[in-house]
Each structure stands twice: as C-alpha cells, then as structure tokens.
Amino acid sequence: MSEIINLRKARKTKARAIKQSKAEQNRIKFGQNKENRKKDALLKSLKEKQLDAHKIKD
C-alpha cells in the first residue's frame, strides 16, 4: 500500500519551496550589501562631478 499523506501539508510545503526559490532569485537579482551600495554611490557622484567640471559654460 502507498503511504497516506496530508494534502494540506503537501500544498503548504510546495508553496514554501516555491517562495524560497523566488526569494533566492530576488536575492541574486536585487541583493547588494551596504558596502557595495556605498561604493557605487561614491563612484556615481565622482563621475557626475567630473562630468560637471568638463561642461562648457556659455
């Protein structure tokens, strides 16, 4: 005979697995640590300053 399973628990575990996989994909897609965000913001501001310094003034 086959094993008796609780369908409610099976549905919940399946939903949990789907949520975990989606969360992992989002961590890869959107996740950056604080140090990298600060570094990117600093580089962006430096590039903007450099670009502003090279503008031709009328």
VMD Tcl script that draws the C-alpha trace (Angstrom):
set ca {
  {0.00 0.00 0.00}
  {1.03 3.53 -0.52}
  {1.76 5.96 2.21}
  {-1.03 8.23 3.43}
  {-0.19 11.93 3.10}
  {-1.93 15.04 4.31}
  {-2.73 17.12 1.22}
  {-2.84 20.37 3.19}
  {0.70 19.81 4.43}
  {1.85 18.81 0.95}
  {0.38 22.01 -0.54}
  {2.00 24.13 2.15}
  {5.43 22.55 1.68}
  {5.18 23.00 -2.09}
  {4.20 26.68 -1.66}
  {7.05 27.16 0.81}
  {9.54 25.71 -1.66}
  {8.28 28.00 -4.42}
  {8.56 31.05 -2.14}
  {12.10 30.09 -1.15}
  {13.22 29.69 -4.74}
  {11.68 33.05 -5.67}
  {13.35 34.70 -2.67}
  {16.70 33.26 -3.71}
  {16.26 34.60 -7.24}
  {15.40 38.04 -5.84}
  {18.46 37.98 -3.58}
  {20.62 37.33 -6.61}
  {18.82 39.93 -8.72}
  {18.46 42.78 -6.21}
  {20.78 41.93 -3.35}
  {23.78 44.09 -2.63}
  {25.47 44.58 0.66}
  {25.78 48.01 2.21}
  {29.46 48.36 1.31}
  {28.80 47.84 -2.40}
  {25.89 50.31 -2.38}
  {28.09 52.98 -0.75}
  {30.90 52.29 -3.21}
  {28.54 52.56 -6.19}
  {27.03 55.80 -4.88}
  {30.51 57.27 -4.37}
  {31.61 56.33 -7.88}
  {28.43 57.78 -9.34}
  {28.90 61.09 -7.51}
  {32.54 61.28 -8.61}
  {31.56 60.68 -12.24}
  {28.89 63.38 -12.02}
  {31.38 65.86 -10.56}
  {33.90 65.05 -13.27}
  {31.27 65.47 -15.97}
  {30.11 68.80 -14.50}
  {33.72 70.01 -14.39}
  {34.09 69.41 -18.13}
  {30.94 71.22 -19.21}
  {31.34 74.23 -21.47}
  {29.97 77.37 -19.91}
  {28.31 79.97 -22.15}
}
mol new
graphics top color blue
foreach p $ca { graphics top sphere $p radius 0.5 }
foreach p [lrange $ca 0 end-1] q [lrange $ca 1 end] { graphics top cylinder $p $q radius 0.2 }
display resetview
